[in-house]
Amino acid sequence: MFTYKKWLSVLEDCSGMDKEEILKENPLDVPNEATATKISELIWAAANNSIQALIETTGMTGYRFAAEFGLKERAVHYWIKGERKASDYVTRMFAYILVTESLETKRVWFVQNCYPGTEDLTFFSSEDEALEYGQDLWEHRSEQEKDRYRKNAGGEWRLSAGTIEVPQSMDEDEYWDEVLSQDYGTEIRDFVN
């Protein structure tokens, strides 16, 4: 569990570092590059008490940020404009909440079905569903197709099941890019062999 005490320790370790150093160090050992970049930027914003950088990193509008945290929109507007400064505690707490949310992950399973000119990924919420689907695809292939898969196993002809971890908040339409960014994750079954 990522505690607030650990968070303060991370901020202390990263104090005085620039964003690139924090990203290179990846103090929370986040495997996903996009998530690691976002978390590094949040760490930098909190370590430098920059509420403006923190809000910018979230990609939220001032209105949405205010709504997300139950704040008055006017206060957030003043922070963004630099007319008022948020206390260290406020910036660190918001960043902690955002980092904690980014670290929450879920496991997704997929079946990769490839043949010349086509790559298909189908996603599932359980390993059993993925294995059943992949096995069904394999069993419904003609003997000629099965021979092609076997002759070119791992090449253009692939039929396998794998798994990746994604942020809890990630939508299914983003899974495909995530599978690619994680180099097809962990293979759990090759239906061809």
N, C-alpha and C positions, 0 to 999 in steps of 0.2 A: 504494500500500500504506500502511495506517495503522500507522505504527511506534510503538514505546513512547516514543521521543524526541518525536514529534509529540504523543502523548498527554500527556506531562509539560508540554509547551508550552501545550496547551489548558487543563490544570488551572491553570497559572500565570496565564493570561489570565482565567480565571473565578474566581480566588481572591477572596473577599470579595463576590461577587455572590450574590443570592438566586435561588431556583429560577425565578421568573417572568422575571427578567432573562436568565438562561441560556437559557430556552425561547425568549424573544423574539429573542435574538441567534442562536440555532441555530448554534453554533460549528462544527459539522461539516457544515452545509448538507444536512441530511437532508430529502428531499422529503416523506416520509410523516409526517403529523402525529402519529400514535400512536407511531411509532418515535422521532421527534424528541423527544416528551415523555419517553419512557422513558430515552433517552440523556441528555437534559438532567438528569433526576433522578439518574442514575448519575454524571454529571459533578459535580453539586452534592455528592452523598454523598462522592465521592473527594476533591474540593477541600476539604471540611470534615472529612475523616477520620471519617465517620460510618458505621461498619460496620452499625449498626442500620438506618439509612436505606437503605443499599445492599441489604441482605437484604430489607427491606420492598418496595423497588422491584421486585425480581425476582419477587415473589409466591410465592416458595418458602417452605416450612416450614424451620425450623432443621435438621431431619433431612435434608431433600432438599438443602439448601445444603451441608451437611457431606458428603453422599454425592457431590454434583456435583464438589466440589473435593478429595475424599479427605481430609477433616478429621475430627477427633474431634468427635462430636456435643456432648460436654460443653463444649468450647472455644467452639463456635458458640452454645450456650445461654448461656454467660457473656457473650458479646458482645451478644446480643440483650437480655439483662437489664441490661446496662450495668455488670456486676460486674467485667469486665475490658475493657481497651481494646485494640483491634488496632493494630498499628503503622501509620504512614502508608503504608509500602511495601506491606503486606499489603492494605490497603483499596484502594490505587491499582491494584495488580496484579489483584485480583479484578474491579474495575470495568473495567479495560482488557480483560480477557478477555471480559466480558459485552458491552461496547460493540463489540468486534471481531466477536463472533458476530452482534450485531444489524445490523451494517453489511454482512454477507455477504448478497448478494441472488441471486435467480435470475429469469429471464424466463419469463413465462407468456403464452400466446396464448389468445384466446377468440373465440367467434362469438356475436354478439348478434342474437337473432331476436325482433323485437317486432311485435305486432299488437294491436288493441284488446282490453284485458283481460288480455294475456299478455306477459310479458317473460321470455325464456329466455337464459341464458348457459351455454355449453358450453366447457369448458377443455381445453387441449392443451399438450403439452410441446414442440411444434415449430410453426413458422410454416406449413410445408407441410401438416401435418395439418389445421390450422385453415382454411387456404385451400381445401383439397380438400373438407372438410366443408361449408363455407359455399357453395361453388360447387355442390355436390351438392344442398343445400337449395334453392338458387335454380332449378336446372334442373328440379327436381321440383314446382315451383309451377305452378298452372294459369295460363293467359294472363290470366284475370280477376284472380287474386291478384297477378300481376306488375304489372298496371295499377294496382291499389290501392297497392302499394309505391311505384311511380313517382310517382303523383299526390301522395302524402303523404310523400315522401322526407324523412327527418330528423324526421318527426313521430311519430305513433303506430305507423307502419309502418316498420320498419328491419330491414335484414339486412346486417350488416357484421362485419368481423374487426378485432380490435385486440390490443394487447399492453400489459402492465404489468410492472413489476419488484416482486417481493415478497421479504420476508426469507427467507433460505434455510430457516429452521426452520418457516415457515408451512405449515399443512395445507391441503389442497384445499378443505375445507368453510369456510375463511375467505376464499377468493379473491373470492367475490361481494361481500362488504362492502368489500374492498380495491379492487375495480373501481369501486365507487360513490365511495369516498373519493378516488380519483385521477381523478374525473370522466371515467370510461371510458377512461383512458389515452390511448394513441396509436393512432389508426385507421390500419390498414394497407391496408384494402380495403373499398369500399362495393360490394356485389354488385348493388345496384339500378341504379346508373348505369354 
